Amino acid sequence: QVQLVESGGGLVQPGESLTLSCAASRNIFSIYPMGWYRQAPGKQRELVAAITPGGSTNYADSVKGRFTISRDNAKNTVNLQMNSLKPEDTAVYYCNANRGVHRDPYWGQGTQVTVSS
């Protein structure tokens, strides 16, 4: 079993930045695609950004140009740099390791991001 622990959430004003970090209990980034999801109150969980073991990335249209996903293999972390934050970015952000269609993914416990003036 792999543990994923998110950190870095908080309360910021519109236009500000935050960096979320997801630490894994062992190095899985060369094995599984990793993703950041978010869930706002009353809404479904949605994919925000993902990175493959080969380093390819993809982003939700709503965050393209503002968010950047990256990983640090030496530190066993996957990070999400979030710039120009908007109130609609307010959500609980979750780290995810995609283990394929036949196995349940690993999830972190989530970290709250609130964007408000």
C-alpha positions in Angstrom: 0.0 0.0 0.0 1.2 3.4 -0.9 0.4 6.5 1.2 -0.1 9.8 -0.6 -0.1 13.0 1.6 -1.0 16.4 0.2 0.1 19.7 1.6 0.2 23.4 0.7 -3.4 24.3 0.7 -4.7 27.5 2.3 -6.6 30.7 1.9 -5.4 33.1 -0.7 -6.8 36.2 -2.5 -7.7 36.2 -6.2 -4.7 36.5 -8.4 -2.3 35.0 -5.8 -0.4 31.7 -6.1 -0.1 28.5 -4.2 2.0 25.3 -4.6 0.5 22.0 -3.6 2.7 19.0 -2.9 1.9 15.3 -2.8 4.4 13.1 -1.1 4.4 9.4 -1.7 5.6 6.8 0.8 7.7 5.2 -2.0 8.7 6.2 -5.5 5.8 5.3 -7.8 6.2 8.1 -10.2 8.1 6.0 -12.7 5.3 3.5 -12.6 1.9 5.3 -12.5 0.5 8.4 -14.1 -0.1 10.9 -11.3 -2.9 13.4 -11.2 -4.3 16.3 -9.2 -8.1 16.3 -8.9 -10.4 18.7 -7.2 -13.9 18.7 -5.8 -15.9 21.8 -5.0 -19.0 21.7 -2.8 -21.9 20.2 -4.6 -19.8 19.3 -7.6 -18.2 16.1 -8.9 -14.5 15.5 -8.6 -12.7 16.6 -11.7 -9.2 16.1 -13.1 -7.1 19.3 -12.9 -3.7 18.1 -14.2 -1.9 14.9 -14.8 1.7 13.7 -15.6 2.8 10.4 -17.0 5.8 8.4 -16.1 7.4 9.7 -19.3 6.7 13.3 -18.2 3.8 14.2 -20.5 1.3 16.5 -19.0 -2.3 17.5 -19.6 -4.5 20.0 -18.0 -8.2 20.8 -17.7 -9.1 23.7 -20.0 -10.1 25.8 -17.0 -6.5 25.8 -15.6 -4.4 25.8 -18.8 -1.8 28.5 -18.7 -2.2 29.0 -14.9 -1.4 25.7 -13.3 1.8 23.5 -13.8 2.2 19.9 -12.6 5.7 18.6 -12.0 7.4 15.9 -10.1 10.6 15.5 -8.1 11.7 11.9 -8.2 14.4 12.5 -5.6 11.9 13.8 -3.1 9.0 11.4 -4.2 6.7 14.4 -4.7 4.3 15.6 -7.3 3.6 19.3 -7.2 1.0 21.6 -8.6 2.0 25.2 -9.0 -1.2 27.3 -9.2 -0.9 30.9 -10.4 -3.5 33.6 -11.0 -6.0 31.8 -8.7 -9.7 32.5 -9.1 -12.6 32.0 -6.7 -13.8 29.2 -8.9 -10.6 27.3 -8.1 -11.8 26.9 -4.5 -12.1 23.2 -3.8 -10.5 20.3 -2.0 -7.5 19.1 -4.0 -6.6 15.4 -4.1 -3.5 13.6 -5.3 -4.1 10.5 -7.3 -2.0 7.6 -8.6 -3.6 5.8 -11.6 -3.0 2.1 -11.3 -4.9 1.2 -14.4 -8.4 -0.1 -15.1 -8.2 -3.3 -13.0 -6.9 -1.8 -9.8 -8.2 0.9 -7.5 -6.2 4.1 -7.6 -4.3 5.5 -4.7 -5.8 8.7 -3.3 -4.5 11.2 -0.8 -6.7 12.7 2.0 -7.0 16.1 0.2 -6.0 19.6 1.0 -8.3 22.6 1.0 -7.7 25.6 -1.3 -9.9 28.6 -0.8 -9.6 31.7 -3.0 -11.5 34.6 -1.6 -11.1 38.3 -1.1 
